[in-house]
Amino acid sequence: MPPDVVDAADKCPVDQKTREKWLEAAKARGQQDPANPHVAGGPATTRPLAADNRFSLDALSWQTWTATPPRSDAKRPKMYRLSTDREISTIPRALPDHPQELPDTTKRVLATAASHGSPANSEKDTGHDKESGNWIYPSQEMFFNAMKRKGHDADAKDMHSIIPIHNAVNERAWTEIKKWEQGRGSEACGGPRLVSFAGDSKALTPRARWNSMVLGYQTPFDRHDWVIDRCGKKVEYVIDFYSGRETGAASQGLNFYLDVRPKLNTWEGVKMRVFNTFGV
C-alpha cells in the first residue's frame, strides 16, 4: 500500500452498511442505553407563579390574575456530548525503520504527533501509544466527525454502541492473524506488528464472490486488508466480515464471523494457505 498520509479518523469509520450491522448487534446485546450518561440537559422544572391583582377595564374592578405556566411537555433538543477518550489496542504498530524514505508529508505528521505525545489514529502515518507502541482506536467524537465529513447519516447517540464493537472486532481480527503467524518466525522479534490496514466493503474477495454466487452464501458486509511486519518481512492478510446467526441469547458475544487468511498475491501467502490446509 502506498504510504500516503490519511486523516486519522477518515480511515477508521466504516460505511453505512457496516455501521448498521454493528448497531443491530448492539441492540441484540442490550448495549443501547436509553439513559445515556452523555446527554446534557433535561425536562425543565417550573415553579408555581404568584398570583397578581390587576384592574380589569372590562369589569371595572380589581381581579386576581395568574400567569399561564409554560408547557412542560414541549420537546427540547437533546445535546449529546461525545467522548474524546481513546482506547489503546493490544495491536503493536510497526514503525518505519527508515523515516528518510517516507514522503515529506508523512514525516511532518509523524513529527507533530510525537511532539504532542498523543498521536492520531491513522493507518499510514502514526497511531501508536507512546509507552506501549500499540495502535490507538478513535474516540467517539473522532468517529462521528469523520462519518459526517464522508457524508454518512451519522447519529451521535449511536457512537456509544458503535465504538466498543468497532474495537472488539479489530481485536478479534488481530487474534486470528496471530494464530496464522504462530511458528512463522515472528517470535524472534517479539511477535508480528501491524503496518497498515484499509477497508473496502464494495470490493469482494475471490472467495467471497465464489461463496455468494456459486454456493449461495451471504456476502460479507465488510472487507479489510491488513499488512503485518514479521521481523522485517511484510505479509498481507485479507479479512471478510460476516453477520452471524441470531440465536436469541441475550448474553451472547459479538455475533460476527471473521474469515481471516493470508493473501495469495505472494509465494509466502500461498505456502501459508497450503500448509494450513494440511495442518502444517
DRENPA-3360 file (N, C-alpha, C; in nm, 2 decimals, always signed):
BEGIN
1 = MPPDVVDA = +0.08/-0.12/+0.00/+0.00/+0.00/+0.00/+0.09/+0.12/+0.00 ~ +0.05/+0.23/-0.07/+0.13/+0.35/-0.07/+0.12/+0.42/+0.06 ~ +0.23/+0.47/+0.11/+0.24/+0.53/+0.24/+0.18/+0.67/+0.24 ~ +0.07/+0.69/+0.18/+0.01/+0.82/+0.18/-0.04/+0.86/+0.32 ~ -0.04/+0.99/+0.35/-0.09/+1.03/+0.48/-0.24/+1.05/+0.46 ~ -0.31/+0.99/+0.55/-0.46/+0.99/+0.55/-0.50/+1.05/+0.69 ~ -0.61/+1.13/+0.69/-0.66/+1.19/+0.81/-0.69/+1.08/+0.91 ~ -0.66/+1.10/+1.03/-0.67/+1.00/+1.14/-0.81/+0.93/+1.14;
9 = ADKCPVDQ = -0.92/+1.01/+1.15/-1.05/+0.95/+1.17/-1.11/+0.92/+1.03 ~ -1.06/+0.97/+0.92/-1.12/+0.94/+0.79/-1.12/+0.80/+0.76 ~ -1.01/+0.72/+0.80/-1.00/+0.59/+0.75/-1.06/+0.49/+0.85 ~ -1.08/+0.52/+0.97/-1.14/+0.43/+1.07/-1.28/+0.40/+1.05 ~ -1.37/+0.51/+1.04/-1.51/+0.48/+1.04/-1.55/+0.39/+0.92 ~ -1.65/+0.30/+0.95/-1.70/+0.21/+0.85/-1.80/+0.28/+0.77 ~ -1.85/+0.21/+0.66/-1.95/+0.27/+0.58/-2.09/+0.25/+0.64 ~ -2.19/+0.30/+0.58/-2.33/+0.29/+0.63/-2.37/+0.15/+0.65;
17 = KTREKWLE = -2.34/+0.06/+0.56/-2.38/-0.08/+0.57/-2.32/-0.15/+0.69 ~ -2.19/-0.13/+0.71/-2.12/-0.19/+0.82/-2.17/-0.13/+0.95 ~ -2.20/+0.00/+0.96/-2.25/+0.06/+1.08/-2.38/+0.01/+1.12 ~ -2.47/-0.02/+1.02/-2.60/-0.08/+1.05/-2.59/-0.22/+1.11 ~ -2.49/-0.29/+1.06/-2.47/-0.43/+1.12/-2.43/-0.42/+1.26 ~ -2.34/-0.32/+1.29/-2.29/-0.31/+1.43/-2.40/-0.26/+1.52 ~ -2.49/-0.17/+1.47/-2.60/-0.13/+1.56/-2.69/-0.24/+1.59 ~ -2.72/-0.33/+1.49/-2.81/-0.44/+1.51/-2.75/-0.53/+1.62;
25 = AAKARGQQ = -2.62/-0.55/+1.62/-2.56/-0.63/+1.72/-2.56/-0.57/+1.86 ~ -2.55/-0.44/+1.86/-2.55/-0.37/+1.99/-2.69/-0.38/+2.05 ~ -2.80/-0.36/+1.96/-2.93/-0.37/+2.02/-2.96/-0.51/+2.07 ~ -2.91/-0.61/+1.99/-2.93/-0.75/+2.04/-2.87/-0.78/+2.17 ~ -2.76/-0.72/+2.20/-2.69/-0.74/+2.33/-2.73/-0.65/+2.44 ~ -2.83/-0.56/+2.40/-2.88/-0.47/+2.50/-2.78/-0.36/+2.54 ~ -2.69/-0.32/+2.44/-2.60/-0.22/+2.47/-2.65/-0.08/+2.45 ~ -2.77/-0.07/+2.38/-2.83/+0.06/+2.37/-2.88/+0.11/+2.50;
33 = DPANPHVA = -2.82/+0.21/+2.55/-2.86/+0.26/+2.69/-2.95/+0.38/+2.67 ~ -3.08/+0.36/+2.71/-3.17/+0.48/+2.69/-3.14/+0.59/+2.78 ~ -3.08/+0.56/+2.89/-3.04/+0.67/+2.98/-2.89/+0.71/+2.96 ~ -2.87/+0.77/+2.84/-2.73/+0.80/+2.80/-2.67/+0.90/+2.90 ~ -2.56/+0.86/+2.96/-2.49/+0.95/+3.06/-2.43/+1.07/+3.00 ~ -2.42/+1.07/+2.86/-2.36/+1.19/+2.80/-2.47/+1.28/+2.75 ~ -2.59/+1.26/+2.78/-2.70/+1.35/+2.74/-2.70/+1.47/+2.83 ~ -2.69/+1.59/+2.77/-2.69/+1.71/+2.85/-2.83/+1.77/+2.85;
41 = GGPATTRP = -2.87/+1.82/+2.96/-3.00/+1.89/+2.97/-3.11/+1.79/+3.01 ~ -3.23/+1.84/+3.03/-3.34/+1.75/+3.06/-3.46/+1.83/+3.07 ~ -3.58/+1.77/+3.11/-3.70/+1.85/+3.12/-3.69/+1.96/+3.21 ~ -3.75/+2.08/+3.17/-3.75/+2.19/+3.26/-3.84/+2.18/+3.37 ~ -3.80/+2.23/+3.49/-3.88/+2.23/+3.61/-3.94/+2.37/+3.62 ~ -4.07/+2.37/+3.66/-4.14/+2.50/+3.68/-4.18/+2.52/+3.82 ~ -4.19/+2.64/+3.86/-4.24/+2.68/+4.00/-4.37/+2.75/+3.99 ~ -4.46/+2.73/+4.08/-4.59/+2.79/+4.08/-4.57/+2.94/+4.07;
49 = LAADNRFS = -4.64/+3.01/+3.99/-4.63/+3.15/+3.97/-4.72/+3.22/+4.07 ~ -4.67/+3.33/+4.13/-4.75/+3.40/+4.23/-4.87/+3.47/+4.17 ~ -4.98/+3.48/+4.24/-5.10/+3.55/+4.19/-5.07/+3.70/+4.20 ~ -5.14/+3.77/+4.10/-5.12/+3.91/+4.09/-5.25/+3.98/+4.08 ~ -5.28/+4.09/+4.15/-5.40/+4.17/+4.14/-5.39/+4.27/+4.04 ~ -5.48/+4.27/+3.94/-5.48/+4.37/+3.83/-5.62/+4.42/+3.81 ~ -5.63/+4.55/+3.77/-5.75/+4.62/+3.75/-5.80/+4.59/+3.61 ~ -5.93/+4.53/+3.60/-5.98/+4.49/+3.47/-6.07/+4.61/+3.42;
57 = LDALSWQT = -6.03/+4.66/+3.30/-6.11/+4.76/+3.24/-6.25/+4.71/+3.19 ~ -6.26/+4.58/+3.17/-6.39/+4.52/+3.12/-6.49/+4.52/+3.24 ~ -6.44/+4.47/+3.36/-6.53/+4.46/+3.47/-6.52/+4.58/+3.56 ~ -6.43/+4.67/+3.54/-6.41/+4.79/+3.62/-6.39/+4.75/+3.77 ~ -6.31/+4.65/+3.79/-6.28/+4.61/+3.93/-6.15/+4.54/+3.93 ~ -6.10/+4.53/+4.05/-5.97/+4.46/+4.07/-6.00/+4.31/+4.07 ~ -5.91/+4.23/+3.99/-5.93/+4.09/+3.98/-5.79/+4.02/+4.00 ~ -5.80/+3.90/+4.05/-5.68/+3.82/+4.07/-5.64/+3.75/+3.94;
65 = WTATPPRS = -5.51/+3.77/+3.90/-5.47/+3.72/+3.77/-5.34/+3.63/+3.79 ~ -5.34/+3.51/+3.73/-5.23/+3.42/+3.74/-5.18/+3.39/+3.60 ~ -5.05/+3.41/+3.59/-4.99/+3.38/+3.45/-5.00/+3.24/+3.42 ~ -5.02/+3.21/+3.29/-5.02/+3.07/+3.25/-4.88/+3.01/+3.24 ~ -4.85/+2.90/+3.32/-4.72/+2.85/+3.32/-4.68/+2.79/+3.18 ~ -4.56/+2.79/+3.15/-4.51/+2.74/+3.02/-4.54/+2.59/+3.01 ~ -4.57/+2.54/+2.89/-4.59/+2.39/+2.87/-4.47/+2.31/+2.90 ~ -4.49/+2.22/+2.99/-4.37/+2.14/+3.04/-4.35/+2.02/+2.94;
73 = DAKRPKMY = -4.45/+1.99/+2.85/-4.43/+1.88/+2.77/-4.37/+1.91/+2.63 ~ -4.33/+2.04/+2.62/-4.27/+2.08/+2.49/-4.13/+2.01/+2.47 ~ -4.11/+1.96/+2.35/-3.99/+1.88/+2.33/-3.87/+1.97/+2.32 ~ -3.76/+1.93/+2.39/-3.64/+2.01/+2.38/-3.53/+1.93/+2.31 ~ -3.45/+1.99/+2.23/-3.35/+1.91/+2.16/-3.25/+1.86/+2.26 ~ -3.21/+1.73/+2.24/-3.11/+1.67/+2.32/-2.97/+1.70/+2.27 ~ -2.88/+1.74/+2.35/-2.74/+1.77/+2.31/-2.65/+1.65/+2.36 ~ -2.59/+1.58/+2.27/-2.50/+1.47/+2.31/-2.36/+1.51/+2.31;
81 = RLSTDREI = -2.29/+1.49/+2.42/-2.15/+1.52/+2.43/-2.08/+1.39/+2.40 ~ -2.01/+1.39/+2.29/-1.93/+1.27/+2.25/-1.80/+1.26/+2.33 ~ -1.77/+1.14/+2.37/-1.64/+1.13/+2.45/-1.52/+1.14/+2.36 ~ -1.42/+1.20/+2.41/-1.29/+1.22/+2.34/-1.19/+1.12/+2.39 ~ -1.23/+1.03/+2.48/-1.14/+0.92/+2.53/-1.11/+0.82/+2.42 ~ -0.99/+0.77/+2.42/-0.95/+0.68/+2.32/-0.89/+0.55/+2.39 ~ -0.92/+0.44/+2.33/-0.87/+0.31/+2.39/-0.74/+0.27/+2.32 ~ -0.65/+0.22/+2.40/-0.52/+0.17/+2.34/-0.55/+0.02/+2.31;
89 = STIPRALP = -0.52/-0.02/+2.19/-0.54/-0.15/+2.15/-0.43/-0.24/+2.20 ~ -0.45/-0.37/+2.17/-0.34/-0.47/+2.20/-0.26/-0.50/+2.08 ~ -0.28/-0.42/+1.97/-0.21/-0.44/+1.84/-0.08/-0.36/+1.83 ~ +0.03/-0.42/+1.83/+0.16/-0.34/+1.82/+0.17/-0.28/+1.68 ~ +0.22/-0.16/+1.67/+0.23/-0.09/+1.54/+0.38/-0.10/+1.50 ~ +0.39/-0.13/+1.37/+0.52/-0.14/+1.31/+0.57/+0.00/+1.27 ~ +0.67/+0.05/+1.33/+0.72/+0.18/+1.29/+0.82/+0.17/+1.18 ~ +0.83/+0.27/+1.10/+0.92/+0.27/+0.98/+1.07/+0.26/+1.03;
97 = DHPQELPD = +1.14/+0.17/+0.97/+1.28/+0.16/+1.01/+1.37/+0.27/+0.95 ~ +1.32/+0.33/+0.84/+1.40/+0.43/+0.77/+1.30/+0.55/+0.74 ~ +1.28/+0.64/+0.84/+1.19/+0.75/+0.82/+1.23/+0.84/+0.70 ~ +1.36/+0.84/+0.66/+1.40/+0.92/+0.55/+1.34/+0.88/+0.42 ~ +1.29/+0.75/+0.41/+1.23/+0.70/+0.29/+1.09/+0.74/+0.27 ~ +1.03/+0.80/+0.38/+0.89/+0.84/+0.38/+0.87/+0.97/+0.30 ~ +0.75/+1.00/+0.25/+0.72/+1.13/+0.19/+0.73/+1.24/+0.29 ~ +0.76/+1.36/+0.25/+0.77/+1.47/+0.34/+0.64/+1.50/+0.42;
105 = TTKRVLAT = +0.53/+1.48/+0.36/+0.40/+1.50/+0.43/+0.39/+1.40/+0.55 ~ +0.43/+1.27/+0.53/+0.43/+1.17/+0.63/+0.52/+1.21/+0.74 ~ +0.64/+1.26/+0.71/+0.74/+1.30/+0.81/+0.68/+1.41/+0.90 ~ +0.61/+1.51/+0.84/+0.56/+1.61/+0.92/+0.45/+1.56/+1.02 ~ +0.37/+1.47/+0.97/+0.26/+1.42/+1.06/+0.33/+1.34/+1.18 ~ +0.43/+1.26/+1.15/+0.50/+1.18/+1.25/+0.56/+1.28/+1.35 ~ +0.63/+1.38/+1.30/+0.69/+1.48/+1.40/+0.59/+1.55/+1.48 ~ +0.48/+1.59/+1.43/+0.38/+1.66/+1.50/+0.32/+1.57/+1.61;
113 = AASHGSPA = +0.29/+1.45/+1.57/+0.23/+1.35/+1.67/+0.32/+1.32/+1.78 ~ +0.45/+1.30/+1.75/+0.55/+1.27/+1.85/+0.56/+1.38/+1.95 ~ +0.56/+1.51/+1.90/+0.58/+1.62/+1.99/+0.46/+1.64/+2.08 ~ +0.34/+1.60/+2.04/+0.22/+1.61/+2.12/+0.20/+1.50/+2.22 ~ +0.27/+1.39/+2.19/+0.26/+1.27/+2.29/+0.13/+1.20/+2.28 ~ +0.04/+1.24/+2.19/-0.09/+1.16/+2.18/-0.12/+1.15/+2.03 ~ -0.05/+1.07/+1.95/-0.07/+1.06/+1.81/-0.21/+1.03/+1.77 ~ -0.24/+1.08/+1.65/-0.38/+1.05/+1.60/-0.38/+0.91/+1.54;
121 = NSEKDTGH = -0.49/+0.85/+1.54/-0.51/+0.71/+1.49/-0.52/+0.72/+1.33 ~ -0.42/+0.67/+1.26/-0.43/+0.67/+1.12/-0.36/+0.54/+1.07 ~ -0.40/+0.50/+0.95/-0.35/+0.37/+0.91/-0.21/+0.38/+0.85 ~ -0.17/+0.50/+0.80/-0.05/+0.50/+0.72/+0.05/+0.61/+0.77 ~ +0.03/+0.67/+0.89/+0.14/+0.75/+0.95/+0.16/+0.71/+1.09 ~ +0.11/+0.78/+1.19/+0.13/+0.74/+1.32/+0.01/+0.67/+1.37 ~ -0.02/+0.67/+1.50/-0.13/+0.60/+1.55/-0.09/+0.50/+1.66 ~ +0.02/+0.53/+1.73/+0.06/+0.43/+1.83/+0.07/+0.51/+1.97;
129 = DKESGNWI = +0.06/+0.43/+2.07/+0.07/+0.48/+2.21/+0.22/+0.50/+2.23 ~ +0.26/+0.61/+2.30/+0.40/+0.64/+2.32/+0.47/+0.54/+2.41 ~ +0.39/+0.49/+2.51/+0.45/+0.40/+2.60/+0.45/+0.25/+2.55 ~ +0.33/+0.21/+2.51/+0.32/+0.06/+2.47/+0.36/+0.04/+2.32 ~ +0.35/+0.14/+2.24/+0.38/+0.13/+2.09/+0.26/+0.07/+2.02 ~ +0.14/+0.05/+2.09/+0.03/-0.01/+2.02/-0.06/+0.09/+1.95 ~ -0.14/+0.05/+1.86/-0.23/+0.13/+1.79/-0.33/+0.19/+1.89 ~ -0.39/+0.31/+1.85/-0.49/+0.37/+1.94/-0.62/+0.38/+1.86;
137 = YPSQEMFF = -0.73/+0.34/+1.92/-0.86/+0.35/+1.85/-0.91/+0.49/+1.85 ~ -1.00/+0.53/+1.75/-1.05/+0.66/+1.75/-1.15/+0.68/+1.87 ~ -1.17/+0.80/+1.91/-1.27/+0.83/+2.01/-1.41/+0.84/+1.94 ~ -1.52/+0.85/+2.03/-1.65/+0.87/+1.97/-1.66/+1.00/+1.89 ~ -1.60/+1.10/+1.94/-1.60/+1.23/+1.86/-1.53/+1.22/+1.73 ~ -1.41/+1.16/+1.73/-1.34/+1.14/+1.60/-1.42/+1.06/+1.50 ~ -1.48/+0.95/+1.55/-1.55/+0.86/+1.46/-1.67/+0.93/+1.40 ~ -1.74/+1.01/+1.49/-1.86/+1.08/+1.44/-1.83/+1.18/+1.34;
145 = NAMKRKGH = -1.73/+1.27/+1.37/-1.69/+1.37/+1.28/-1.64/+1.32/+1.15 ~ -1.57/+1.21/+1.15/-1.52/+1.16/+1.02/-1.64/+1.11/+0.94 ~ -1.74/+1.04/+1.00/-1.85/+0.99/+0.93/-1.93/+1.11/+0.87 ~ -1.95/+1.22/+0.94/-2.02/+1.33/+0.89/-1.94/+1.39/+0.77 ~ -1.81/+1.40/+0.78/-1.73/+1.45/+0.66/-1.74/+1.37/+0.54 ~ -1.76/+1.23/+0.56/-1.78/+1.14/+0.45/-1.92/+1.14/+0.39 ~ -2.01/+1.21/+0.46/-2.14/+1.22/+0.41/-2.24/+1.11/+0.46 ~ -2.20/+1.04/+0.56/-2.28/+0.93/+0.61/-2.39/+0.99/+0.70;
153 = DADAKDMH = -2.50/+0.93/+0.72/-2.61/+0.97/+0.80/-2.58/+0.93/+0.95 ~ -2.48/+0.99/+1.01/-2.44/+0.95/+1.14/-2.52/+1.01/+1.25 ~ -2.55/+0.94/+1.36/-2.62/+0.98/+1.47/-2.53/+0.98/+1.59 ~ -2.52/+1.09/+1.66/-2.43/+1.10/+1.77/-2.46/+0.99/+1.88 ~ -2.58/+0.96/+1.91/-2.61/+0.87/+2.02/-2.57/+0.73/+1.98 ~ -2.55/+0.70/+1.85/-2.51/+0.56/+1.81/-2.36/+0.54/+1.85 ~ -2.28/+0.64/+1.86/-2.14/+0.62/+1.88/-2.11/+0.55/+2.01 ~ -2.20/+0.56/+2.11/-2.19/+0.49/+2.24/-2.19/+0.34/+2.22;
161 = SIIPIHNA = -2.26/+0.29/+2.11/-2.26/+0.15/+2.09/-2.16/+0.10/+1.98 ~ -2.14/+0.19/+1.88/-2.05/+0.15/+1.77/-1.91/+0.14/+1.81 ~ -1.85/+0.23/+1.89/-1.71/+0.23/+1.92/-1.67/+0.10/+1.99 ~ -1.74/+0.05/+2.09/-1.70/-0.08/+2.15/-1.70/-0.19/+2.06 ~ -1.79/-0.20/+1.96/-1.80/-0.31/+1.87/-1.69/-0.29/+1.77 ~ -1.66/-0.17/+1.72/-1.55/-0.14/+1.63/-1.42/-0.19/+1.69 ~ -1.40/-0.16/+1.81/-1.27/-0.20/+1.88/-1.26/-0.35/+1.90 ~ -1.37/-0.41/+1.94/-1.37/-0.56/+1.97/-1.35/-0.64/+1.84;
169 = VNERAWTE = -1.41/-0.59/+1.73/-1.40/-0.66/+1.60/-1.25/-0.66/+1.56 ~ -1.19/-0.54/+1.57/-1.05/-0.53/+1.53/-0.96/-0.62/+1.62 ~ -0.99/-0.63/+1.75/-0.91/-0.72/+1.84/-0.93/-0.86/+1.80 ~ -1.05/-0.90/+1.76/-1.07/-1.04/+1.72/-0.99/-1.07/+1.59 ~ -0.99/-0.97/+1.50/-0.91/-0.99/+1.37/-0.77/-1.01/+1.40 ~ -0.71/-0.93/+1.50/-0.57/-0.94/+1.53/-0.54/-1.08/+1.59 ~ -0.64/-1.13/+1.67/-0.62/-1.26/+1.74/-0.61/-1.37/+1.63 ~ -0.69/-1.36/+1.53/-0.69/-1.46/+1.42/-0.56/-1.45/+1.34;
177 = IKKWEQGR = -0.51/-1.33/+1.32/-0.38/-1.31/+1.25/-0.27/-1.37/+1.33 ~ -0.27/-1.35/+1.46/-0.16/-1.41/+1.54/-0.16/-1.56/+1.53 ~ -0.28/-1.62/+1.52/-0.29/-1.77/+1.50/-0.22/-1.81/+1.37 ~ -0.24/-1.74/+1.27/-0.17/-1.77/+1.14/-0.02/-1.75/+1.16 ~ +0.02/-1.65/+1.23/+0.17/-1.62/+1.24/+0.24/-1.70/+1.34 ~ +0.17/-1.78/+1.42/+0.23/-1.86/+1.52/+0.33/-1.96/+1.46 ~ +0.45/-1.96/+1.50/+0.55/-2.06/+1.45/+0.61/-2.02/+1.31 ~ +0.58/-1.89/+1.27/+0.63/-1.85/+1.14/+0.76/-1.77/+1.15;
185 = GSEACGGP = +0.81/-1.75/+1.27/+0.94/-1.68/+1.29/+0.93/-1.54/+1.36 ~ +0.81/-1.49/+1.38/+0.80/-1.36/+1.44/+0.83/-1.36/+1.59 ~ +0.83/-1.47/+1.65/+0.87/-1.48/+1.79/+1.01/-1.43/+1.82 ~ +1.10/-1.43/+1.71/+1.23/-1.39/+1.73/+1.25/-1.24/+1.75 ~ +1.14/-1.16/+1.71/+1.15/-1.02/+1.73/+1.03/-0.96/+1.81 ~ +0.97/-1.05/+1.89/+0.86/-1.00/+1.98/+0.72/-1.02/+1.92 ~ +0.71/-1.09/+1.81/+0.58/-1.11/+1.75/+0.55/-1.02/+1.64 ~ +0.44/-1.05/+1.56/+0.41/-0.96/+1.45/+0.36/-0.83/+1.49;
193 = RLVSFAGD = +0.37/-0.73/+1.40/+0.32/-0.59/+1.42/+0.24/-0.55/+1.30 ~ +0.14/-0.47/+1.33/+0.06/-0.42/+1.22/+0.12/-0.29/+1.15 ~ +0.14/-0.30/+1.02/+0.19/-0.19/+0.95/+0.08/-0.10/+0.90 ~ -0.02/-0.15/+0.84/-0.13/-0.07/+0.79/-0.26/-0.15/+0.77 ~ -0.37/-0.08/+0.76/-0.50/-0.15/+0.73/-0.59/-0.06/+0.66 ~ -0.68/-0.12/+0.58/-0.77/-0.04/+0.50/-0.90/-0.12/+0.48 ~ -1.01/-0.06/+0.47/-1.14/-0.12/+0.45/-1.20/-0.08/+0.32 ~ -1.27/-0.18/+0.25/-1.34/-0.15/+0.13/-1.45/-0.26/+0.12;
201 = SKALTPRA = -1.57/-0.22/+0.17/-1.68/-0.32/+0.17/-1.74/-0.35/+0.03 ~ -1.71/-0.27/-0.07/-1.76/-0.29/-0.20/-1.67/-0.38/-0.28 ~ -1.55/-0.41/-0.24/-1.46/-0.50/-0.32/-1.47/-0.64/-0.26 ~ -1.54/-0.73/-0.33/-1.55/-0.86/-0.28/-1.42/-0.94/-0.31 ~ -1.38/-1.02/-0.22/-1.26/-1.11/-0.24/-1.31/-1.22/-0.33 ~ -1.21/-1.29/-0.40/-1.25/-1.41/-0.48/-1.33/-1.51/-0.41 ~ -1.28/-1.54/-0.28/-1.35/-1.64/-0.20/-1.50/-1.60/-0.17 ~ -1.52/-1.47/-0.13/-1.65/-1.42/-0.10/-1.74/-1.42/-0.23;
209 = RWNSMVLG = -1.68/-1.39/-0.34/-1.76/-1.39/-0.47/-1.80/-1.53/-0.50 ~ -1.71/-1.63/-0.48/-1.74/-1.77/-0.51/-1.85/-1.82/-0.42 ~ -1.83/-1.79/-0.29/-1.93/-1.84/-0.19/-2.07/-1.78/-0.21 ~ -2.08/-1.66/-0.26/-2.21/-1.60/-0.27/-2.27/-1.64/-0.41 ~ -2.19/-1.64/-0.52/-2.25/-1.66/-0.65/-2.27/-1.81/-0.68 ~ -2.18/-1.89/-0.63/-2.19/-2.04/-0.66/-2.25/-2.12/-0.55 ~ -2.21/-2.09/-0.43/-2.26/-2.17/-0.31/-2.39/-2.11/-0.25 ~ -2.42/-1.98/-0.28/-2.54/-1.92/-0.23/-2.53/-1.86/-0.09;
217 = YQTPFDRH = -2.41/-1.84/-0.04/-2.39/-1.79/+0.09/-2.41/-1.63/+0.09 ~ -2.44/-1.58/+0.20/-2.45/-1.43/+0.21/-2.31/-1.37/+0.18 ~ -2.32/-1.25/+0.13/-2.20/-1.17/+0.10/-2.15/-1.10/+0.23 ~ -2.02/-1.09/+0.25/-1.97/-1.02/+0.37/-2.01/-0.87/+0.37 ~ -2.03/-0.82/+0.49/-2.08/-0.68/+0.49/-1.96/-0.58/+0.50 ~ -1.84/-0.64/+0.51/-1.72/-0.55/+0.51/-1.60/-0.64/+0.47 ~ -1.49/-0.57/+0.42/-1.37/-0.63/+0.39/-1.25/-0.54/+0.43 ~ -1.15/-0.60/+0.49/-1.03/-0.53/+0.53/-0.91/-0.59/+0.47;
225 = DWVIDRCG = -0.81/-0.51/+0.45/-0.68/-0.56/+0.40/-0.57/-0.51/+0.50 ~ -0.51/-0.60/+0.57/-0.41/-0.57/+0.67/-0.27/-0.61/+0.62 ~ -0.17/-0.53/+0.65/-0.03/-0.56/+0.63/+0.04/-0.57/+0.76 ~ +0.11/-0.68/+0.78/+0.18/-0.70/+0.91/+0.33/-0.71/+0.88 ~ +0.41/-0.69/+0.98/+0.55/-0.70/+0.97/+0.60/-0.81/+1.06 ~ +0.66/-0.91/+0.99/+0.72/-1.03/+1.06/+0.87/-1.02/+1.06 ~ +0.92/-0.95/+1.15/+1.07/-0.93/+1.17/+1.13/-0.88/+1.04 ~ +1.06/-0.77/+0.98/+1.11/-0.71/+0.86/+1.05/-0.76/+0.73;
233 = KKVEYVID = +0.98/-0.87/+0.74/+0.91/-0.92/+0.62/+0.76/-0.88/+0.62 ~ +0.72/-0.82/+0.51/+0.58/-0.78/+0.50/+0.49/-0.90/+0.46 ~ +0.38/-0.92/+0.53/+0.28/-1.02/+0.49/+0.15/-0.96/+0.49 ~ +0.07/-0.98/+0.38/-0.06/-0.92/+0.36/-0.17/-1.02/+0.39 ~ -0.27/-0.97/+0.46/-0.39/-1.05/+0.50/-0.51/-0.98/+0.45 ~ -0.62/-1.07/+0.42/-0.75/-1.01/+0.39/-0.85/-1.07/+0.49 ~ -0.95/-0.99/+0.52/-1.05/-1.03/+0.62/-1.18/-1.00/+0.57 ~ -1.27/-1.10/+0.56/-1.41/-1.08/+0.53/-1.49/-1.09/+0.65;
241 = FYSGRETG = -1.58/-0.99/+0.67/-1.67/-0.98/+0.79/-1.81/-1.03/+0.75 ~ -1.86/-1.13/+0.83/-1.99/-1.18/+0.80/-2.08/-1.16/+0.93 ~ -2.21/-1.15/+0.91/-2.30/-1.15/+1.02/-2.33/-1.29/+1.06 ~ -2.33/-1.31/+1.20/-2.36/-1.45/+1.25/-2.51/-1.47/+1.26 ~ -2.54/-1.59/+1.29/-2.68/-1.62/+1.31/-2.73/-1.58/+1.44 ~ -2.86/-1.53/+1.44/-2.92/-1.49/+1.57/-2.97/-1.61/+1.64 ~ -2.92/-1.63/+1.77/-2.96/-1.74/+1.85/-3.06/-1.70/+1.96 ~ -3.09/-1.58/+1.97/-3.18/-1.53/+2.07/-3.12/-1.52/+2.21;
249 = AASQGLNF = -2.99/-1.55/+2.23/-2.93/-1.55/+2.36/-2.89/-1.40/+2.39 ~ -2.94/-1.35/+2.49/-2.92/-1.21/+2.52/-2.77/-1.19/+2.57 ~ -2.71/-1.29/+2.62/-2.58/-1.27/+2.68/-2.47/-1.32/+2.59 ~ -2.50/-1.35/+2.46/-2.40/-1.40/+2.37/-2.30/-1.29/+2.33 ~ -2.18/-1.33/+2.28/-2.08/-1.23/+2.25/-2.11/-1.17/+2.11 ~ -2.01/-1.11/+2.05/-2.03/-1.05/+1.93/-2.07/-1.15/+1.82 ~ -2.18/-1.13/+1.76/-2.23/-1.22/+1.66/-2.18/-1.20/+1.52 ~ -2.05/-1.21/+1.50/-1.99/-1.19/+1.37/-1.89/-1.30/+1.35;
257 = YLDVRPKL = -1.88/-1.33/+1.22/-1.78/-1.43/+1.17/-1.67/-1.36/+1.09 ~ -1.55/-1.38/+1.12/-1.44/-1.32/+1.05/-1.36/-1.43/+0.98 ~ -1.35/-1.42/+0.85/-1.27/-1.51/+0.76/-1.14/-1.44/+0.74 ~ -1.04/-1.48/+0.82/-0.91/-1.42/+0.81/-0.81/-1.51/+0.74 ~ -0.73/-1.47/+0.64/-0.64/-1.55/+0.58/-0.53/-1.47/+0.51 ~ -0.41/-1.53/+0.48/-0.31/-1.45/+0.41/-0.36/-1.44/+0.26 ~ -0.31/-1.33/+0.20/-0.34/-1.31/+0.06/-0.26/-1.41/-0.03 ~ -0.31/-1.44/-0.14/-0.24/-1.53/-0.24/-0.16/-1.45/-0.34;
265 = NTWEGVKM = -0.13/-1.33/-0.31/-0.05/-1.24/-0.40/+0.10/-1.26/-0.39 ~ +0.14/-1.34/-0.29/+0.28/-1.37/-0.28/+0.31/-1.52/-0.25 ~ +0.43/-1.57/-0.28/+0.46/-1.71/-0.26/+0.44/-1.74/-0.11 ~ +0.48/-1.65/-0.02/+0.46/-1.67/+0.12/+0.31/-1.70/+0.16 ~ +0.22/-1.62/+0.10/+0.08/-1.64/+0.13/+0.03/-1.77/+0.08 ~ +0.08/-1.81/-0.04/+0.04/-1.94/-0.10/+0.09/-2.05/-0.01 ~ +0.21/-2.05/+0.04/+0.27/-2.15/+0.13/+0.19/-2.16/+0.25 ~ +0.15/-2.05/+0.31/+0.08/-2.05/+0.44/-0.06/-2.11/+0.42;
273 = RVFNTFGV = -0.12/-2.08/+0.31/-0.26/-2.13/+0.29/-0.25/-2.29/+0.27 ~ -0.15/-2.33/+0.19/-0.14/-2.47/+0.16/-0.10/-2.55/+0.29 ~ -0.01/-2.50/+0.37/+0.03/-2.56/+0.49/-0.08/-2.57/+0.59 ~ -0.16/-2.46/+0.59/-0.28/-2.46/+0.68/-0.38/-2.57/+0.65 ~ -0.40/-2.59/+0.51/-0.49/-2.69/+0.47/-0.46/-2.83/+0.52 ~ -0.33/-2.85/+0.52/-0.28/-2.99/+0.56/-0.24/-2.99/+0.71 ~ -0.27/-2.88/+0.78/-0.24/-2.88/+0.92/-0.09/-2.87/+0.96 ~ -0.02/-2.81/+0.87/+0.13/-2.80/+0.89/+0.15/-2.67/+0.96;
% end
